[in-house]
Amino acid sequence: MFGRLGAPEIILILVVIILLFGAKKLPDMARSLGKSARILKSEAKAMKEEGRTASAPPPAGDEQPPAQRTIKAAPGDVTSSRPVSEPSDTTQR
């Protein structure tokens, strides 16, 4: 039913997108999409690191409260960063 998209079809799709959203809003949309992708990437990385540290045995001895970490949307973006307190493990062993 649908064949391969050629150059004329792609150009037509791009023209329709520009007409729908306007040329002024496209850079803002691309910027916000990139920012969202960076946030998703940093959160996925934090979850992987958290998974590695959770599987490691806890250190014996002094119990220290978990350190606060800061989630940043982008490197150097301090306006959207917020401190996050890590949940403590309340399970008994």
Protein Blocks (a to p, Z undefined) as FASTA:
>chain_A
ZZcddfklmmmmmmmmmmmnopklmmmmmmmmmmmmmmmmmmmmmmmmmmmmmmpccdeh
jddddddddddfbghiaklgccddddddfbdZZ
